[in-house]
Amino acid sequence: MDCTINPGKAVLADKIAGCLMGGAIGDALGFTTENLSRKRITEKYNRVTDYHVWPNHGFYTDDTQLTIMLAETLLESQDFNAHRFKNKLARWWLVHPRLSGRSTKNAALKCLLRLKDTGYDVPGSSGAMRAAPLGIFFRDDLDALVSKTVECCRVTHANHSAIAGALTNAFSVAFALRTETWNQTEYLTLLCDLISGFDKNLADRLQEIPELLDVSEDDALRELMKYSLITGSPIGDITMTAVYAFLKFPRDYEKSVLFCVNAGWDTDTMAAINGNIAGAFNGLTGIPARWTERLENGYKGRDYILRLANHLADSSPMDKPQNFLIDYAGDLIRNTAFIASMLIRKPMM
């Protein structure tokens, strides 16, 4: 991946912080509308432009939890270590995950039981929603980015479409980090060549995005989400919507992520992936401060995410992990409170 210009150290650090924070904010914004149809979102909110489940405060879901676990794995191992990541998934299963698909939870249970083959052959989004740290860590080594992303995705999802979705996020983040100008044709050509061996249908669909950029939002979404149902969105639709929204508004993080937030169905994952890419390109300084400042803090919240970003920026290992019991208790308490509040406050349909 030598076709773009590496930004300066300070700019790169801002981009990496923007990538992780952008994904977490997209996740928190999209949590409001997750599992709601586009029609229901319009009826209830007209258009979501801020955090809603908890007024004035954003709380992330499993998308960001998994991203944090993967970033920790990379920093602690200075590589992707499947065994270490599986241990984190096993522990995650024990602390009431903040939502999550069935296959990801079942894969985490397999990790807890120390089974060898843990991934499922279903086109889920778990591999894609957590892939951004791989794009950051292996941004200068395309071969390693591909092999490690495939290996990481297969921990939960061995399906080729799931892998293509994960590669899309990881590659897009790496591409965004390495450039200060965006060449849409070059990006789509490289991306589609990369994923076509895993999911040619998705590669073909991604190549058609430029034709949709000038149509209305409703018309675009009818094509982008044509396989989505009340049961959710397949990884192809999630990927298409996340990438489309960025290419529609490459210089505007807010417009880009809000397109996904208001799209319907798996909005938290679409907005998280889009937020990773848009945040990586525009940097932390390109994300509205009102969202950053009101994202949850405390245990593995905003400050911790920024700390992970700082370590990823200078490739330095993390400090010694916290005491296991303290770490476990912190996660269990916050996740239990999250689920209880969600059941009380969040509209489910």
N, C-alpha and C positions, 0 to 999 in steps of 0.2 A: 504494500500500500504506500507507494512513493509518489503519488500523483498530486499530493497537496503539500502545503507549506506548514511546518510546525509553528504554532504560535509561541510567543515568549513565555518564560516561566510564570510570571504573574498572571498573564492572560490564561494560560493553561490551568493554573490553580483555580481561577475564577470559573472556568468552564467545567472543571471536575466537580466543584462545589455546586454549580448550577445543575449539573446532571443528576446528582443524588437528591438535592433539595427539590429540583423540578419534578422528579418522579414522585417523591413523597407528597408534595403539594397537589399534584394531579390526582394521586390516589385519594387524598383526603377530600378534595373537591368532588371527585366522581363518586365517592361513597354516598353522598346525598341522593344521587339519582340511580345508583346501581339497582338492577332488576326492574326498573320502571321503563315502560314504553316511552317513546318520544312524545306520543299524544298525552300520556299521563303527566310527563314532566311539564309540558306546556300548560295543561289544565291546573296543575298545582302551583307551579312557580312562575309561569310565563317563560322565563329563561333564568337558569341558575347562573349567578355571577359571583357567588361567594360561598363560604362555609354555611351550612344550614342545620345539620343534625344537632350540633351544639352551637347555639348562636355565638357568632364571633370567634369560634375556635375550630381548628381543623384537627381531625384525628385520622391517622392512616390505618390501613387494613393489612391483610396478609401479603399483599403485593410488596409493601415496603418492609415488612418483617422478613420476608424471604430475601429481599435485596440486601438488607443489613447482614443477615447470616452469611450470604455469599461474600460480601465485602470483608467481613471478619475472617472468613476462611482464607481468602486470598492474601490478606495481610499477615495472618498468623503463620501461614505456610510459605509465603512468598511464591505461591503457585496455586493452581487449583488442586486440592487434595480431596478426593471423593470420600475417603474414610472420615475425614474431619467434618466435611459438610453433612454426611449422613448422620453423624453424631449430633450435630446441631438440629437436624430435622427431627431426630428421635426425641430430643428434649423439647422441641417446639410442640410436638404432638401431646406432651404431658402438661402443657400450660394453657390449654384452651385457646387455640389459634384464633386470631381475629378473622373469622370467616375462612373460606378456602374451598376449593373444589374437592369432590369426593376422592378423585384419583390421587391428588396431592396428599391428602390426609392418610389415605390407605398406604401410599408409598412411605410416608413418614412412620407409620405403624410397622411396616416391614423393616425399616431401618432400626426401630426400637427392638424388634425381634431378631436382629442381626441376620436377616435373610440376604442372600447374595444378589438376586435379581429383584430390584425394587420398582423399576419403571413400568408404566402401563402403555399399551399400544392404543392410546386414544389421543385425539387432536386437541389436547388441553392447552391452556395459556400459561401454566406455571413456569415453564422454562423461559418464556419470553418476558414475563413480568419481572423476573429477577436478574435478567442477563446483563444489565447495564454495567455492573462492576467488571465483568469480563471484557467489555469493550474498552473500559478505562485501562485496566491492567495490561491488556495485550494489544493496545492501540498501535504499537509499532511493529507487530509481528502477526501478519494475517494468518499464516499457517497455524500458529499457536492459538490465535483467537478462534479459528474454526474448530480445531480439534478439542480444545478445552470447553467450548460452548456446547458442542455435541455431547461430550462426556458428562457435563453438568446437567444438560437437559434430560439425558437418559436416566438419571437418578430417579426422576419422577415420571417422565414421559419419553417413551422410546419411539413414538409415532413420528413419521417423517415430516408431517405437516407441523407438528409441535416443534420439531427441531428447526424447521425453516423459519418459524416465527421467532424462535430464540436467536437464530443467526441474524435475522433482520434487525432486531433491537441492538445486539452487540456490535454488528458492523456499522449501523447508523450512528451509534454513539462514537465509535472510533473515528469514523469519517468526519463527524461534526467537531470532534476535539482537534483534529489535525488541519482544519481549514478556517479561514476567516471570511471567505467568500463561498457561496454555495453554487456548484455546477450541477443543476438538476439532471441533465442528460447523463453526465459522467456517473453520478451517484446511482441512478436507476440502472444503468448498464452494468456497473460493477456488482451491485446488489443482486440483480436478477441472475447474472452469471453464477454468482455464489450459491444461491438457493435453488436454482432450477433442478439440480440433481436430487434434491429432497422433495420439492413440491413445485412442479412445472406450472400447475394451474395458478398458484399464488404468484409465481414469477411473471406469468402472462398478464395477470390482473394488475400487478404493480406497474407494468409497462404502460397500461392504459390510463393511469392516473392523470397525466397531463391533459387528456381530453376532457376530464371532469372538472378541472380547476375553474372554468368560467361559467359553469352551470349553477343553478340555485342550490342552497344548502339542502333543501328537501330532495331535489332530484339527485344530487350527489349521494346522499345517504341511502336512497333507494337502491343504488347500484353497489355502494360500499358494503351495505349490510343486507344484501339480498338473501343470505343463507341464515340470518338470525331469526330466532323464534322466541316465544315467551320463556322457553327453557334456557335461553342464553344465546351467546354469540360464539361461533366456532373461531378458532385461532386465525383463520384466513380473514374473516370480517374484522376482527379486532386489529390485526396487523394493517389491513388496508386503511381502516379509519384513522389509526394513529399516524401512519405515514402521510396519508392524504392531508390531514389537518396541518401537519408541519409544512408540507410543500405548499399549501395554500397560504400560510402565514409564517414563513421562515424567520422573519425578523420580529415577530410579535408573539412572545410566549403566551401572553394572556389570551389573545384571540385563538391561538392554536389549541391550547388545552381546553378552553371553554367549548370549542366545537365538539370535542370528545365528550365532555361532561354532559352536554345536552343531546347527544346522539341517541341515547337509549340503550337498555339492556346492560352489557358488561362495561359500564362507563368508567368504573374505577380503574380497571385494567387498561382500557384504551387511553385514558388520561394519564395513567402512570407511565406507560411506554412512550406516549407522545411527550410527556413532561421530561423524561430522560433525554430524549433527542433534542427537543427545543431548548432545554436547560443546558445541554452540552454545547449547543451552538451559540446561544445568547449569553451564557454565563449567569452566575448568581446575580450580578448587577442588572440583568435583563428581566428578572422576576419581580413582580410587584411586591414591595416591602410589606404591605398590609397582610399578604398571605404568609410570607416567611415569618413575620413576627408573631403571628397568631397560630402557627402550627404547634402542636403539642410539644412540650419540653419535658424535662425530668428524665426518668429512666429511658434510655435509648430514644430520646426525642430529638428535637432540632439541634441542640448543641452536640449531641453524640454523632449525628449524621454528618455535621460539618467537620467533626474530628476525624471521622473515617475518610472524608474527602481530602483532608490535609495530608493524612498518611498515604493515601493513594497518589496524591500529587507528587510527593517526593519519594515514593516507593519505600518508605520506612516501615518496619514492622510495628504492629500494635504493642501497647504495653501488656504486661502479664494479665491474662483474663481475671475478672473479678472472682471472688470466692463463689463456688458453685451454689451454695445454699442462698446467699444474698442475691445472686443473679437469678436463680430460680424463683425466689419469693417476689422479686421485683416484677418479673414477667407475669407471674400468676396473678398477682394483685391487680396490675394494670389491665391485663386481658380480661379478667373476670368483670371488672368495672366497665370496660368497653362493651362487652356483650350485654350486660344488664342494661346499660344506658341505651344501647342500640334497640333492644326489644321494646323499650318504653317510648323512644323518640323517633326512630326512623320509619318512614312510610315504606311498607313492604310491597305495595302494589298500587 
